[in-house]
């Protein structure tokens, strides 16, 4: 869940068999109370061997990342 973040605020990268999702919002307005945090974040997920990231979609504050395991022909039984 990345509520409060727009697609332009998010970065999704695949680095060394890891999926890295990070986000940063620039909001200079002053608030008395803010229900949703807007601080920057970074989260890393280790990808299994032969897994590729196909797509990512942000809908109503929920980030969905589609991955697929593609096994080479020489590794199939």
FIVODREN-131970 format. One record per atom (N, C-alpha, C, O): residue in three letters; atom name; x negated, z, y negated. Coordinates in steps of 0.001 Angstrom, whole numbers. Example, Ala and Ser with C-alpha at 12.3 -4.5 7.8 and 13.67 -1.06 7.14 Angstrom:
% residues 2
    aa   at         u         w         v
   ALA    N    -13190      7800      5690
   ALA   CA    -12300      7800      4500
   ALA    C    -13200      7800      3300
   ALA    O    -14236      8465      3319
   SER    N    -12850      7080      2250
   SER   CA    -13670      7140      1060
   SER    C    -12900      7870       -30
   SER    O    -13409      8039     -1138
% end
This chain:
% residues 77
    aa   at         u         w         v
   UNK    N      -848         0      1181
   UNK   CA         0         0         0
   UNK    C      -884         0     -1231
   UNK    O     -1776       838     -1367
   UNK    N      -637      -930     -2115
   UNK   CA     -1407     -1040     -3355
   UNK    C      -438     -1137     -4534
   UNK    O      -551     -2027     -5377
   UNK    N       506      -215     -4575
   UNK   CA      1518      -222     -5630
   UNK    C       864      -114     -7003
   UNK    O       -56       677     -7209
   UNK    N      1355      -921     -7932
   UNK   CA       837      -892     -9287
   UNK    C      -280     -1886     -9533
   UNK    O      -677     -2088    -10680
   UNK    N      -795     -2510     -8494
   UNK   CA     -1865     -3488     -8627
   UNK    C     -1284     -4899     -8502
   UNK    O      -416     -5151     -7666
   UNK    N     -1769     -5807     -9339
   UNK   CA     -1387     -7213     -9251
   UNK    C     -2415     -7943     -8395
   UNK    O     -3480     -7403     -8099
   UNK    N     -2093     -9175     -7999
   UNK   CA     -3042     -9955     -7198
   UNK    C     -4360    -10143     -7929
   UNK    O     -5420    -10149     -7302
   UNK    N     -4309    -10296     -9238
   UNK   CA     -5533    -10500    -10009
   UNK    C     -6399     -9241    -10074
   UNK    O     -7581     -9328    -10406
   UNK    N     -5831     -8078     -9764
   UNK   CA     -6573     -6816     -9774
   UNK    C     -7287     -6549     -8450
   UNK    O     -8132     -5657     -8379
   UNK    N     -6963     -7306     -7405
   UNK   CA     -7497     -7061     -6071
   UNK    C     -8577     -8071     -5703
   UNK    O     -8527     -9232     -6110
   UNK    N     -9549     -7609     -4927
   UNK   CA    -10601     -8458     -4383
   UNK    C    -10661     -8220     -2883
   UNK    O    -10745     -7081     -2424
   UNK    N    -10617     -9321     -2118
   UNK   CA    -10690     -9242      -661
   UNK    C    -11869    -10091      -226
   UNK    O    -11922    -11288      -509
   UNK    N    -12826     -9460       473
   UNK   CA    -14039    -10153       902
   UNK    C    -14348     -9818      2352
   UNK    O    -14028     -8732      2836
   UNK    N    -14981    -10772      3040
   UNK   CA    -15488    -10535      4385
   UNK    C    -17000    -10555      4274
   UNK    O    -17590    -11569      3904
   UNK    N    -17632     -9418      4598
   UNK   CA    -19079     -9264      4489
   UNK    C    -19618     -8619      5757
   UNK    O    -19218     -7504      6094
   UNK    N    -20510     -9291      6464
   UNK   CA    -21189     -8717      7632
   UNK    C    -20220     -8085      8620
   UNK    O    -20371     -6915      8973
   UNK    N    -19230     -8844      9069
   UNK   CA    -18222     -8374     10025
   UNK    C    -17394     -7206      9503
   UNK    O    -16879     -6414     10292
   UNK    N    -17262     -7090      8205
   UNK   CA    -16412     -6069      7602
   UNK    C    -15479     -6728      6588
   UNK    O    -15866     -7645      5864
   UNK    N    -14258     -6243      6556
   UNK   CA    -13281     -6682      5568
   UNK    C    -13269     -5631      4471
   UNK    O    -13013     -4457      4737
   UNK    N    -13545     -6044      3237
   UNK   CA    -13611     -5115      2113
   UNK    C    -12489     -5450      1142
   UNK    O    -12426     -6560       614
   UNK    N    -11601     -4482       908
   UNK   CA    -10506     -4627       -45
   UNK    C    -10784     -3665     -1191
   UNK    O    -10942     -2463      -979
   UNK    N    -10844     -4201     -2406
   UNK   CA    -11090     -3340     -3566
   UNK    C    -10151     -3742     -4688
   UNK    O     -9671     -4874     -4753
   UNK    N     -9905     -2798     -5557
   UNK   CA     -9010     -3053     -6679
   UNK    C     -9411     -2243     -7893
   UNK    O     -9929     -1131     -7791
   UNK    N     -9152     -2840     -9045
   UNK   CA     -9464     -2156    -10310
   UNK    C     -8505     -2656    -11373
   UNK    O     -8375     -3861    -11587
   UNK    N     -7841     -1736    -12031
   UNK   CA     -6917     -2067    -13121
   UNK    C     -7512     -1607    -14429
   UNK    O     -8128      -545    -14514
   UNK    N     -7318     -2421    -15444
   UNK   CA     -7738     -2026    -16783
   UNK    C     -6486     -1782    -17600
   UNK    O     -5805     -2720    -18013
   UNK    N     -6192      -527    -17826
   UNK   CA     -5012      -143    -18603
   UNK    C     -5460       894    -19621
   UNK    O     -5802      2020    -19261
   UNK    N     -5456       516    -20874
   UNK   CA     -5958      1403    -21925
   UNK    C     -4846      2197    -22603
   UNK    O     -5109      2950    -23541
   UNK    N     -3611      2039    -22141
   UNK   CA     -2508      2781    -22748
   UNK    C     -2575      4263    -22367
   UNK    O     -3031      4608    -21277
   UNK    N     -2124      5124    -23259
   UNK   CA     -2106      6563    -22990
   UNK    C      -734      6958    -22444
   UNK    O       299      6524    -22952
   UNK    N      -744      7785    -21402
   UNK   CA       489      8223    -20762
   UNK    C       553      9742    -20749
   UNK    O      -474     10414    -20658
   UNK    N      1770     10279    -20841
   UNK   CA      1956     11709    -20661
   UNK    C      1931     12035    -19169
   UNK    O      1421     13080    -18764
   UNK    N      2481     11138    -18360
   UNK   CA      2476     11296    -16906
   UNK    C      2473      9910    -16274
   UNK    O      3207      9020    -16704
   UNK    N      1657      9739    -15270
   UNK   CA      1602      8470    -14555
   UNK    C      1840      8765    -13084
   UNK    O      1060      9481    -12455
   UNK    N      2918      8212    -12534
   UNK   CA      3279      8486    -11146
   UNK    C      2383      7780    -10145
   UNK    O      2099      8329     -9081
   UNK    N      1938      6586    -10462
   UNK   CA      1100      5819     -9554
   UNK    C      -312      5778    -10117
   UNK    O      -526      5403    -11270
   UNK    N     -1252      6160     -9304
   UNK   CA     -2643      6179     -9744
   UNK    C     -3145      4767     -9997
   UNK    O     -2762      3837     -9288
   UNK    N     -3993      4598    -10998
   UNK   CA     -4520      3270    -11310
   UNK    C     -6039      3251    -11262
   UNK    O     -6660      2322    -11778
   UNK    N     -6640      4254    -10656
   UNK   CA     -8094      4256    -10580
   UNK    C     -8568      3207     -9589
   UNK    O     -7813      2776     -8717
   UNK    N     -9808      2803     -9727
   UNK   CA    -10316      1766     -8830
   UNK    C    -10553      2342     -7441
   UNK    O    -10774      3541     -7271
   UNK    N    -10501      1448     -6449
   UNK   CA    -10685      1868     -5067
   UNK    C    -11424       777     -4306
   UNK    O    -11489      -371     -4746
   UNK    N    -11973      1148     -3168
   UNK   CA    -12599       205     -2261
   UNK    C    -12411       740      -852
   UNK    O    -12675      1911      -579
   UNK    N    -11954      -126        38
   UNK   CA    -11711       285      1426
   UNK    C    -12325      -770      2329
   UNK    O    -12152     -1968      2105
   UNK    N    -13036      -325      3343
   UNK   CA    -13731     -1227      4247
   UNK    C    -13184     -1066      5653
   UNK    O    -12949        51      6116
   UNK    N    -12981     -2208      6341
   UNK   CA    -12485     -2221      7711
   UNK    C    -13462     -3026      8551
   UNK    O    -13825     -4144      8186
   UNK    N    -13883     -2470      9659
   UNK   CA    -14804     -3162     10571
   UNK    C    -14016     -4178     11390
   UNK    O    -13009     -3828     12005
   UNK    N    -14464     -5433     11404
   UNK   CA    -13799     -6483     12164
   UNK    C    -14452     -6626     13530
   UNK    O    -15675     -6548     13651
   UNK    N    -13644     -6833     14547
   UNK   CA    -14155     -7056     15896
   UNK    C    -14831     -8427     15961
   UNK    O    -14683     -9255     15062
   UNK    N    -15565     -8638     17031
   UNK   CA    -16258     -9904     17217
   UNK    C    -15250    -11046     17336
   UNK    O    -14222    -10898     17997
   UNK    N    -15530    -12160     16712
   UNK   CA    -14722    -13383     16733
   UNK    C    -13387    -13239     16005
   UNK    O    -12458    -13996     16287
   UNK    N    -13267    -12302     15092
   UNK   CA    -12049    -12142     14310
   UNK    C    -12267    -12785     12941
   UNK    O    -13281    -12550     12283
   UNK    N    -11299    -13598     12527
   UNK   CA    -11359    -14252     11225
   UNK    C    -10134    -13844     10409
   UNK    O     -9068    -13574     10960
   UNK    N    -10303    -13805      9098
   UNK   CA     -9207    -13494      8184
   UNK    C     -8558    -14816      7796
   UNK    O     -9218    -15702      7253
   UNK    N     -7265    -14948      8073
   UNK   CA     -6545    -16186      7773
   UNK    C     -5947    -16196      6386
   UNK    O     -6076    -17184      5663
   UNK    N     -5287    -15105      5999
   UNK   CA     -4612    -15083      4706
   UNK    C     -4342    -13652      4280
   UNK    O     -4459    -12708      5062
   UNK    N     -3979    -13525      3020
   UNK   CA     -3582    -12228      2465
   UNK    C     -2423    -12473      1521
   UNK    O     -2394    -13467       796
   UNK    N     -1464    -11554      1538
   UNK   CA      -273    -11716       720
   UNK    C       130    -10366       139
   UNK    O       164     -9362       849
   UNK    N       432    -10348     -1145
   UNK   CA       874     -9130     -1820
   UNK    C      2339     -9290     -2195
   UNK    O      2697    -10178     -2969
   UNK    N      3199     -8413     -1634
   UNK   CA      4631     -8463     -1906
   UNK    C      5127     -7054     -2172
   UNK    O      5014     -6178     -1315
   UNK    N      5670     -6837     -3350
   UNK   CA      6258     -5540     -3718
   UNK    C      5317     -4368     -3472
   UNK    O      5749     -3320     -2992
   UNK    N      4045     -4528     -3792
   UNK   CA      3085     -3439     -3663
   UNK    C      2509     -3249     -2275
   UNK    O      1736     -2317     -2055
   UNK    N      2868     -4114     -1327
   UNK   CA      2352     -4035        32
   UNK    C      1431     -5226       262
   UNK    O      1846     -6375       110
   UNK    N       188     -4953       628
   UNK   CA      -787     -6000       913
   UNK    C      -808     -6239      2414
   UNK    O     -1067     -5325      3197
   UNK    N      -534     -7475      2805
   UNK   CA      -546     -7864      4221
   UNK    C     -1692     -8847      4414
   UNK    O     -1746     -9888      3759
   UNK    N     -2618     -8505      5325
   UNK   CA     -3761     -9362      5624
   UNK    C     -3617     -9831      7064
   UNK    O     -3550     -9021      7988
   UNK    N     -3570    -11150      7245
   UNK   CA     -3409    -11738      8574
   UNK    C     -4772    -12079      9142
   UNK    O     -5550    -12805      8523
   UNK    N     -5058    -11547     10329
   UNK   CA     -6316    -11824     11016
   UNK    C     -6008    -12444     12376
   UNK    O     -4919    -12262     12921
   UNK    N     -6975    -13174     12912
   UNK   CA     -6798    -13829     14200
   UNK    C     -8090    -13735     14990
   UNK    O     -9179    -13914     14444
   UNK    N     -7962    -13455     16269
   UNK   CA     -9131    -13413     17143
   UNK    C     -9265    -14774     17802
   UNK    O     -8388    -15197     18556
   UNK    N    -10361    -15455     17517
   UNK   CA    -10622    -16784     18061
   UNK    C    -11797    -16667     19019
   UNK    O    -12939    -16463     18607
   UNK    N    -11497    -16800     20297
   UNK   CA    -12531    -16680     21327
   UNK    C    -13091    -18074     21617
   UNK    O    -12327    -18993     21913
   UNK    N    -14412    -18242     21536
   UNK   CA    -15002    -19548     21838
   UNK    C    -14736    -19942     23306
   UNK    O    -14565    -19080     24168
   UNK    N    -14706    -21243     23566
   UNK   CA    -14416    -21742     24914
   UNK    C    -15390    -21189     25961
   UNK    O    -14975    -20883     27078
   UNK    N    -16664    -21058     25623
   UNK   CA    -17633    -20576     26598
   UNK    C    -17467    -19096     26940
   UNK    O    -18018    -18627     27936
   UNK    N    -16716    -18358     26126
   UNK   CA    -16472    -16926     26383
   UNK    C    -15154    -16695     27101
   UNK    O    -14913    -15589     27586
   UNK    N    -14290    -17707     27187
   UNK   CA    -12995    -17536     27850
   UNK    C    -13194    -17469     29361
   UNK    O    -14097    -18109     29900
   UNK    N    -12339    -16682     30054
   UNK   CA    -12468    -16592     31520
   UNK    C    -12056    -17891     32204
   UNK    O    -12104    -17986     33430
% end
